Amino acid sequence: MTFLRKMVFPLLVCLAYGVLWIWDPAKGLGVCKSSLQMLKTVIGPLCLVFVIMTFMNKLVRSEKVAGLVGRGAGYKGPVLSILGGVISMGPIMAWFPLLKGIKEKGGSQANLATFLGARAVKPILLPVMISYFGWMFSLLLTVLTLISSLVMGWGVGIMTNPGKEKAAE
């Protein structure tokens, strides 16, 4: 039963392709070719992301990170949270177990929120953004996103631990 639940979406996609193929074979073939081309384009980066995430999960222990971004980390906590958020890759849900472990080992909720906010900045996409929107827009958006992640982290820290966390965390 669990396997069937996991297969609902892929089966629905295959069904939609089949219906399109029967309805209009030329469009069905075009859609299949387009999907295969997209798969060829993203399979390399996806494999790289999974390898890096596996490597990070094996090397990075939540106890060590909790010490770096814990309540007593001072200014280093937000800085490391921003850097970690910017360089983090993969789906956000893949980070939740690590972040939960960091929180349970004493990691600051403010720094966890800062990390999550900083994930919006993706260095690999900056050249594309610059080509579409120009340097000024891209730089301004990136800087404001990082500042917003700090403000968001500060706010979460205050709301989740009033009086316990300093604003700098």
N, C-alpha and C positions, 0 to 999 in steps of 0.2 A: 504493500500500500504506500509506503514512504517513497519507494522508487517511482511509482506512478505520479505522485504529487510533484516530484522533482522534474518529471518529464512532461508535465502539462504544457508549459510554454513552448518547448521545442516541438512537441507534437502539433500544437496549434499553428506554429509557423509553417511546419511541413504541410499541414492541411491547407493553409492559405495559399502556399505555393502550388499545391496540387490543383486547387480550385482555379487559380489564375491560369495554370498550364492548360486546363481543360477549356476554360472560357476563351483564352486568347494565347495559343501556343507561342507566338512570337514574343509577346510581352513576358510570358512565363520564362522563356529562355533568356530574355534580356535581364530579368530580375535575378535569375540564378547566376548568370555570368557576373552581374554587378556584385552579388553577395560573395561569390568566390574571389573576385578582385579585392573586395574590402577585407576579406579574411587573409589574403596574401599580404595585404598592407599592414594589418595590425598584429599578425601572428608573431613576428619578430620582437616588436616592443613588448607584447604581452608576455612572451617567454622570458625576456630580460627582467621585467617587473617581478614575475614569480620567482626567478632565481635570486634577485636582490632581496625580496621579501623573506624568502626562506633563509638566506644568509643572515639577514638582520635578526630574524626570530631566533636563530641558533646562537648568535653572538651577543645580542643585546639582552641583558637580564634586567628585569624590572627593579630589582633591588638596587643595582648600580645607578640606573636612571633616576630612581626615586631620591637618591642622595643628591643628585645633581639638580633636580628640579623640585626638591622638597620645600617645606615651609621655611627652612633656615638657609636657603640657597642664596638669598640676597639678590643682587642685580643679575647674577649668572643664570638664575632660573628662567626669567622671561627671555633672556637672550638665547639660551639653549633651546627653549621651547619654540621660539620663532625659527631658529635655524633648523630644528628638527621638523617642524611643520612644513617649511619650504622644501626641504630635500626629501620628505616622505613621498612614497609612491604607492600606487595601488588603491583599491577600494577602501573607503573609510572604515567599513565594518571589519576589515582585516586588522585594523589598529586597535579596535575596542578591547580585545583581551589584554594586550600589552598595557594600554592606558588604565584598565581596571586594576591590573597588578601593580602599576606604579601608584595609583591612588591608595590601594590597600597597604602599601609599604610606606606611606607617608608623603607621597607626592602632593604638591599643592594643586587644589582644584583650579585656582587661578591660572597656573601654568599649563594645566591640561586644556583649559579653554583657550588659552593663547595659542597652544599647539594646533588645536582644531581650527581656529580662525586663520592661522598662517598657512594652512594647507591650501588656501585659495590661490596662493602665489605658486606658479609652476614655472621654474626657470626654463624648462625645455620648450614651453609655449611662448616665451617672451619674444623670440624673433618673429613668430607668426603674428603676434599681437602688434608688434612694431610695424610690420609690413602693412597691416590693415589700418592701424590707427595712428601711427607715427610715434616718435620718441616721447614727446611731451605727455601725451595722453597715457601711454604705457607706463612711463616712469611715475607720473602722478598717481595713477590707479594703484600701482604696486606699493608705493610708499604709504598711501592712505589705507590700503588693505592691511598692511603690517601695523600701522598705528591703531587701526580699528581692532585688530586682534589683541593688542595690548590693553586697550580700553575695555574690550569685552572680557578679557581675562580678569582685569581688575574688578569689574562689576560682578562677575561670577564669584570671585573670591570674597567680596564683601557680602553678597547675598547668601552664600552658602555657609560662611563662617563669620558672622558679624562679630567684630572685635577681636577675632583670633588671628586673622591674616593681615599683614601690612599691605598697604597699597602698592608697594614696589614688587610684591610677589605676584 
